Amino acid sequence: MAVPQTFRTFGDRINLYHHIMNNRIRLVVVALLATTVFISCQKETPEEEGFTSIDNISMENYPKVDGATATWALNRMIACKLLGVEYTWSRAIGGGERGIVPVYEQFENWDESHAFSNFLNERVKNSQTHGAFTNLIDGNADIIVVSSHPSPSEKAHANEKGVTLIETPIALDAFVFIVNEANPVKSLTTEQIRKIYTKQITNWSQVGGTDSEMKVFTRPRNSGSEETLRALVMGGLEPADFPESDQVQGMGAVFPEIQTSVNGICYTFNNYKDVLAQIPEGIAAKIAIDGIFPDKTTIDNRTYPFITEVYAVIRSDLDRNSMAYKLYEWLRTGSAKMVLGECGFSAY
């Protein structure tokens, strides 16, 4: 299935803004387009909000950062905050995930804004979970921010390279299951979820729904959400093999699949659905697990069964005097918690 235009990459968005800037059309003009949504994130000065950056950090010495789809906006927000660059939440023309876009009007000239755009593309990447782990292990990234542990194949790759990874949790999230809004089933138990993904339950009538065959969507192996399903939900059980045609390649593409499939079910991360993609319940509805609905309260107090963590990950041989290690340490500070909260994550 072709990825719809609404789920274009951050690079596509930056290219769009380059085109706009080259034609001397400012963001304020872009905001007039009916198909573009801008949501301003007003940036206070560090002194006003108690924010502390990292001494002497700059575009020139900024670490090579990579991450998962669920954390790419967070990584860009962190870069803007640490470098003192104003930004806005924006959505690409046609919709799709919201992203962090620098306010280019703050730069004195095109060369400065172009340099910062290049910096983001080169130093703050979004290679998705598997690509981020691979880049970190291979030395092509200094630090990554992801929503899952390394998969068995990623651990094997690290062992082959003689690399030891250090994972540090920095925020809380939740692993959630979504169904079509017309589905009368509003809650499932952990045991029922396991039976669905091992094909012991195949009809919605078996869990209190209509007499309809379930359409079970999955994600590719090594994706952050698929590995979280296996590690957090399945209790050691191996998921069954589902049709390859029902394997959704991009995290954002999960939602249109559920929207058009009355009998569909899939999984995602709570922050990605509610904050980054801003998917309303009318498109894909979250369901309760063991009677507990995933929201900020049940995530903060950890009563929701499938609580996940956001991790900062480095190689154990990272130079302790490097800017990358300083960033790793900073991600555990109160200032980092401010940024995590602004990006919709719960404090760890």
Buried (B, 14 or more C-beta within 10 A) or exposed (E): EEBBEBBBBBEEBBBBBBEBBEEEEEBEEBEEEEEBBBEEBEBEEBEEEEBBEBEEBEBEEBBBBBBBBBBBBBBBBBBBBBBEBBBBBBBBBEBBBBBBBBBBEEBEEEEEBBEBBEBBBEBBBBBBBBBBBBBBBEEBBBBBBBBBBBBEBBBEBBEEEEBEBEBBEBBBBBBBBBBBBEBEBBBBBBEBBBBBBEEEBEEBBBBEBEEEEBBBBBBBBBBBBBBBBBBBBBEEEEBEEBEEEBBBEBBBBBBBBBBEBBBBBBBBBBBBBBBBBBBEEEBBBBBBBBEBBBBEEBBEEEEBBBBBBBBBBBBEEBEEEBBBBBBBBBBEBEBBBBBBEBBBBBEB
